[in-house]
Amino acid sequence: MQAPMNNEHSVVDRRVLLYRGLKHFALVLLLGLVAKSFIIDSVVIQGDQMSPTLLKGDRIVYFKAPYIIGDLSPLPRRGTPVLFRSVVDNLPDLLRISSHSGDTVSADSGILYTGARPFEFSSVKGDSIIPPSYSPRDFFEPYVVPSPGDSIRLSSLSTRDFLFSLSVLLQEQPHKTIMFNAKVLSSDSVIDNFTVDDFALYNGPLNQLPKHLKYDPVFWQRFESHLQQNASQPLKLRFSVFDDTHEIDLFKVSGNYVFLIADNWLLGLDSRYFGPVRISRIIARPFGVLWSHNLDSDGNRRFIKSRIGKIIKRREK
């Protein structure tokens, strides 16, 4: 009579062990999902704009916790690398903070300045692919990073500052439909259906510009110069911004902003091109390289041992 009881107890014990195992597995899985969503995660670097600090193929680990509360997140210190949602396409990107709200940013001969202080890792290496007069990599007119409470009047701005302020407006009002139009004027009269021709970056109707050019300050600065140099009569640009109901000229800034810079001065696309970034768009602070790989001459993946465990440091000025 004892043997069947032993078998029955054995079956019950296995069920209890299985139940406990599944419960522990579910708990570990839940904790892992919570950690991945709110605390820590990793990503592979896809480009070279942060080299030599970070290389293409590095898998970095980043810390999310301080930045999950948006505008209430602490303002990262200058020189801190941050992962953020791009203003251009809303995809994750990684750059370094050079300046905060209220700081004046400029560049001269390839050296970036916050006020009168140079940013130590800015350097001139090789030749810029863009002529100096159009290249914010080499020469960048002084720009004041917007602060909470600032009032911005769009009609009073230069072309570059207008585009930067438009980017700020889009970040300030992400749930509104903001429309942006550009017109060419001759003697203060709008030229209807203006067509661009003999211009290196674009040819065609001005009102059919692709999005990657429409919000590019360098494109508009070069196009403005093109109009002045090649037109038989004086021409100028006029920009207009509308929301769902009316034209916008004056708006007030509510958030803190940072100016972001690539460690790779010549290849990086950063705030010199797309303007300041609101701190609510910062996702995380990267702090180390888990491992790294690249492709050899035969296309095979190989690990780079020297990159494993590398700490990503804040750069001091």
Secondary structure, DSSP 8 states (H G I E B T S, - for coil): -HHHHHHHHHHHHHHHHHHHHHHHHHHHHHHHHHHHHHTEEEEE--SSTTTTTS-TTEEEEEE-GGGTTGGGS----TT-EEEEE-TTTS-EEEEEEEEETT-EEEEETTEEEETTEE-TT----S--SS-GGG-TTT-EEEEE---TT-EEEGGGS-HHHHHHHHHHHHHH-TTS--EEEEEEEETTEE-TT-EE-S-SS--EEGGG--HHHHT-HHHHHHHHHHHHHH-SS-EEEEEEEE-SSSB--EEE--S-EEEEE-SSTTT---HHHH--EEGGGEEEEEEEEEEEEEE-TTS-EEE-GGGTT-B------
